[in-house]
Structure formats: structure tokens, C-alpha cells
Amino acid sequence: MRSVLVAAVFSLSTAITPPQSVTIDLLTVSGSGCLATTTAVAISPDNTAFTVTYSNFVVQGHGQAAHKDCTLTLRVNHPDGVTYGVDETDYRGFAHLDPGARGVEAATYHFTGLPTRRSSQTFAGPMDDDWQVSDQPDAGSVVHGPCNDRRPLTITADLQLNGTSAASFMSMDSTDASVSARFHLSWLKC
């Protein structure tokens, strides 16, 4: 009986890609790591992802632990009859970590009133290189927004430095000016 119920639920919510135009609005930007003038958001032409570019998201240790964060509230404007969730996220940047220093990239994603997904990745010094991480949720654990209520999506990114290195720093941008974060979307038909 349970397998029949699971099959019925799956048939009501089928994975799709919206054929119509999807737009995205950046509603709010806050935090010590970003300003509205240093953060940009864009949807991909095929509606399968959106990108966030941070142009000044850098944390420097100056001999002590430090962190910077950036919280974005977004509204994805999509056709009726579909909903979306964040399926996978790719973050990238650069880190210069002296021996003994640690850098942490952490993120949360949630729709108002729904469960929050969390991820983090730690980098250990010595390091002087580009970094890239992918956050992939467990199978079947992507939280999709409600079908008939377009709730805003809130994303918080955090960069932390630990250790006493005066020269260590970590950025959520990239030296080649390419996209800092790419959010892959999972679309479902309601």
C-alpha cells in the first residue's frame, strides 16, 4: 500500500523545466559581507539555475578570528502550476590561509516557514589557491516552495577565519571574475 501511495504522490509532482520565462527579483541584501551595489543575481536562459555574483565578499583575519556574512532574500517569478527548490549549489572563491589557519564557507537556504537546509566546508592552511565546493542535498530532501504561495527564498552565505594569522583571508569571489555561486533549481509541476 505504501508503494502505491508514494507512486501516486510522485505522479502529482513531476520534475519539469518551465517552458515560459522566469525572472528573479533581489528583494533585500544585508550583512557584513555584501551591499546591494556589490551583489548581483541573474536567472539562466534555460530556467535551470540562477547565479549570485559577489564583488566584495572578503573576510580578513588581522591576527584574530573573523567572519563576514551575506543574506539575500529573493523572489523567483515563475508560471502558475509549478514550484521550485534549490537542488544543488556551487560556491567558489579564493583563500590565502597561513599554516594553522582555517577557513569555513557555510550557507543556509529556506522558504519562510519551511525547513532550513545547511551546509559547510572547512579549508585548512597552508593554502593559497582558488576553492570551489558543491552542496548537494540527500536524495529526495530538496525543499520546494508551496505551489499556491510564492514565498521568498532566503539564502545566507558566511565566510569565517580561525587562527591567529595576520595575513590570512578568504573571498567568495573569483580572480577570473566568473560567477561566485550557482544555484541549480529543481522544478516540480503542481
Backbone hydrogen bonds, N-H to C=O, Kabsch-Sander energy under -0.5 kcal/mol:
donor,donor_aa,acceptor,acceptor_aa,energy
5,L,1,M,-2.0
6,V,2,R,-2.6
7,A,3,S,-2.2
8,A,4,V,-2.1
9,V,5,L,-2.5
10,F,6,V,-2.4
11,S,7,A,-1.9
12,L,8,A,-1.1
12,L,9,V,-0.6
13,S,9,V,-1.0
13,S,10,F,-0.5
16,I,187,W,-1.5
23,T,77,N,-2.0
25,D,75,R,-2.8
27,L,25,D,-0.9
27,L,73,T,-2.4
28,T,73,T,-1.4
30,S,71,T,-2.1
33,G,69,D,-3.5
34,C,31,G,-0.7
38,T,35,L,-1.5
39,T,36,A,-0.8
40,A,53,T,-2.1
42,A,51,T,-1.9
44,S,49,A,-3.1
47,N,44,S,-1.9
50,F,183,F,-2.1
51,T,42,A,-3.0
52,V,181,A,-2.5
53,T,40,A,-2.7
54,Y,52,V,-0.5
55,S,38,T,-3.1
55,S,53,T,-0.5
58,V,56,N,-1.0
59,V,170,M,-2.8
61,G,168,S,-2.2
62,H,166,A,-0.7
63,G,165,S,-1.8
64,Q,61,G,-1.7
66,A,161,L,-2.0
68,K,159,L,-2.3
70,C,157,A,-2.4
71,T,30,S,-3.4
72,L,70,C,-0.5
72,L,155,I,-3.1
73,T,28,T,-2.1
74,L,72,L,-0.5
74,L,153,L,-3.0
75,R,25,D,-2.3
77,N,23,T,-2.7
77,N,75,R,-0.7
78,H,76,V,-0.8
82,V,79,P,-0.9
83,T,188,L,-2.2
85,G,186,S,-1.4
86,V,143,V,-0.5
87,D,85,G,-0.8
87,D,184,H,-2.7
88,E,184,H,-1.0
89,T,135,D,-2.1
90,D,182,R,-2.6
91,Y,89,T,-0.5
91,Y,133,V,-2.8
92,R,180,S,-1.8
93,G,131,W,-2.2
94,F,171,S,-1.0
95,A,129,D,-2.5
96,H,169,F,-2.6
97,L,95,A,-0.5
97,L,127,M,-3.2
98,D,96,H,-0.5
100,G,125,G,-0.7
101,A,98,D,-2.3
102,R,162,N,-2.5
103,G,123,F,-2.8
104,V,160,Q,-2.2
105,E,121,Q,-2.6
106,A,104,V,-0.5
106,A,158,D,-2.5
107,A,119,S,-2.5
108,T,156,T,-2.0
109,Y,117,R,-1.8
110,H,154,T,-1.9
112,T,152,P,-1.1
114,L,111,F,-2.6
117,R,109,Y,-2.5
119,S,107,A,-2.2
121,Q,105,E,-2.4
123,F,103,G,-3.4
125,G,101,A,-3.0
127,M,97,L,-2.4
129,D,95,A,-1.8
131,W,93,G,-2.3
133,V,91,Y,-2.4
135,D,89,T,-3.2
136,Q,134,S,-0.7
141,S,138,D,-2.2
144,H,142,V,-0.6
145,G,84,Y,-2.5
149,D,146,P,-0.6
151,R,149,D,-1.9
153,L,74,L,-2.4
154,T,110,H,-3.0
155,I,72,L,-2.7
156,T,108,T,-2.1
157,A,70,C,-2.6
158,D,106,A,-2.8
159,L,68,K,-3.0
160,Q,104,V,-2.3
161,L,66,A,-3.2
162,N,102,R,-2.7
169,F,96,H,-2.4
170,M,59,V,-2.2
171,S,94,F,-3.1
172,M,57,F,-2.7
177,A,174,S,-2.0
180,S,52,V,-0.6
181,A,52,V,-1.8
182,R,90,D,-2.3
183,F,50,F,-3.2
184,H,88,E,-3.3
184,H,182,R,-0.7
185,L,48,T,-3.0
186,S,85,G,-2.8
187,W,16,I,-0.6
187,W,185,L,-0.6
188,L,83,T,-2.7
189,K,14,T,-2.2
190,C,81,G,-2.8
